[in-house]
């Protein structure tokens, strides 16, 4: 599994970078972060010890649904669903729809963090 590169920089710089990319003035280089946080604090909240342990469980057990993951971790499905949604918003977890349930898939369990 490939490590996800995460960047940390102030919101204004993230916005300016995204606008420059949209205007075609800047082209991201391979290996540059695709996931950005505005502070180390916000990164720490998303990649907390509990959430990294959750990613490891997802990778190892490959649960068929959020309910199966809840049983494997002992967490409530509603709490787990919120956590997975946050991780999905940052591109760390894929939420794959299959018939009548949603299957969580960990995209990474290793991270490289760069600061600007």
C-alpha positions as CSV (number, residue, x, y, z in Angstrom):
1,X,0.0,0.0,0.0
2,X,1.4,3.4,-1.0
3,X,1.9,6.2,1.5
4,X,-0.3,9.3,1.1
5,X,1.6,12.6,1.0
6,X,-0.1,15.2,3.2
7,X,0.8,18.9,3.2
8,X,0.3,21.5,5.9
9,X,0.0,25.2,5.0
10,X,-2.2,28.2,5.9
11,X,-5.6,28.4,4.4
12,X,-4.8,31.5,2.3
13,X,-1.8,29.7,0.7
14,X,-3.9,26.6,0.0
15,X,-6.5,28.7,-1.7
16,X,-3.9,30.7,-3.7
17,X,-2.3,27.4,-4.8
18,X,-5.6,25.9,-5.9
19,X,-6.6,29.0,-7.9
20,X,-3.2,29.0,-9.6
21,X,-3.7,25.3,-10.6
22,X,-7.2,26.1,-11.8
23,X,-5.9,29.0,-14.0
24,X,-3.2,26.8,-15.4
25,X,-0.4,29.0,-13.8
26,X,0.9,26.1,-11.7
27,X,1.1,22.4,-12.3
28,X,1.7,20.2,-9.2
29,X,4.8,18.0,-9.5
30,X,4.6,14.3,-8.9
31,X,5.0,13.5,-5.2
32,X,3.5,16.8,-4.1
33,X,0.7,16.5,-1.5
34,X,-2.9,16.0,-2.7
35,X,-4.3,16.2,0.8
36,X,-3.9,19.5,2.7
37,X,-4.5,20.5,6.2
38,X,-4.4,24.1,7.6
39,X,-2.6,23.1,10.9
40,X,-0.9,20.3,12.7
41,X,-3.8,20.4,15.1
42,X,-6.4,19.6,12.4
43,X,-4.1,16.9,11.0
44,X,-3.7,15.3,14.5
45,X,-7.5,15.2,14.9
46,X,-8.0,13.3,11.7
47,X,-5.0,11.0,12.0
48,X,-5.4,10.4,15.7
49,X,-4.1,7.1,17.3
50,X,-7.7,5.7,17.2
51,X,-8.2,6.6,13.5
52,X,-4.9,5.1,12.5
53,X,-5.7,2.0,14.4
54,X,-9.1,1.9,12.6
55,X,-7.3,2.2,9.2
56,X,-5.2,-0.8,10.2
57,X,-8.2,-2.8,11.1
58,X,-9.9,-1.9,7.8
59,X,-6.8,-3.0,5.9
60,X,-6.3,-6.3,7.8
61,X,-10.0,-7.4,8.0
62,X,-11.4,-5.9,4.8
63,X,-14.9,-5.6,6.3
64,X,-17.9,-6.0,4.0
65,X,-19.8,-3.2,5.7
66,X,-19.7,-0.5,8.3
67,X,-21.7,-2.9,10.6
68,X,-19.0,-5.6,10.2
69,X,-16.3,-3.0,11.0
70,X,-18.3,-1.9,14.0
71,X,-18.4,-5.5,15.3
72,X,-14.6,-5.9,14.6
73,X,-13.8,-2.7,16.5
74,X,-16.4,-2.6,19.2
75,X,-17.4,0.9,18.1
76,X,-21.0,2.1,17.4
77,X,-21.9,2.2,13.7
78,X,-23.1,5.8,13.9
79,X,-19.8,7.0,15.5
80,X,-17.9,4.9,13.0
81,X,-19.9,6.3,10.1
82,X,-19.0,9.9,11.0
83,X,-15.3,9.0,11.4
84,X,-15.3,7.2,8.0
85,X,-17.0,10.1,6.3
86,X,-14.3,12.5,7.6
87,X,-11.5,10.1,6.5
88,X,-13.3,9.8,3.1
89,X,-13.5,13.6,2.7
90,X,-9.7,13.7,3.0
91,X,-9.2,10.8,0.5
92,X,-7.8,8.4,3.2
93,X,-10.7,6.0,2.9
94,X,-12.9,5.0,0.0
95,X,-16.6,4.3,0.8
96,X,-17.7,1.8,-1.9
97,X,-21.4,1.2,-2.4
98,X,-22.3,-2.5,-2.8
99,X,-25.9,-3.5,-3.1
100,X,-27.5,-2.6,0.3
101,X,-24.4,-1.6,2.3
102,X,-21.3,0.6,2.1
103,X,-17.9,-1.0,2.3
104,X,-15.0,1.0,3.8
105,X,-11.6,0.6,2.0
106,X,-8.4,2.0,3.5
107,X,-6.4,3.8,0.8
108,X,-3.4,4.1,3.0
109,X,-2.0,3.3,6.5
110,X,1.2,5.2,6.0
111,X,1.6,8.9,5.6
112,X,4.4,11.3,4.6
113,X,3.8,14.8,6.0
114,X,5.3,18.0,4.4
115,X,5.0,21.5,5.9
116,X,5.1,24.7,3.9
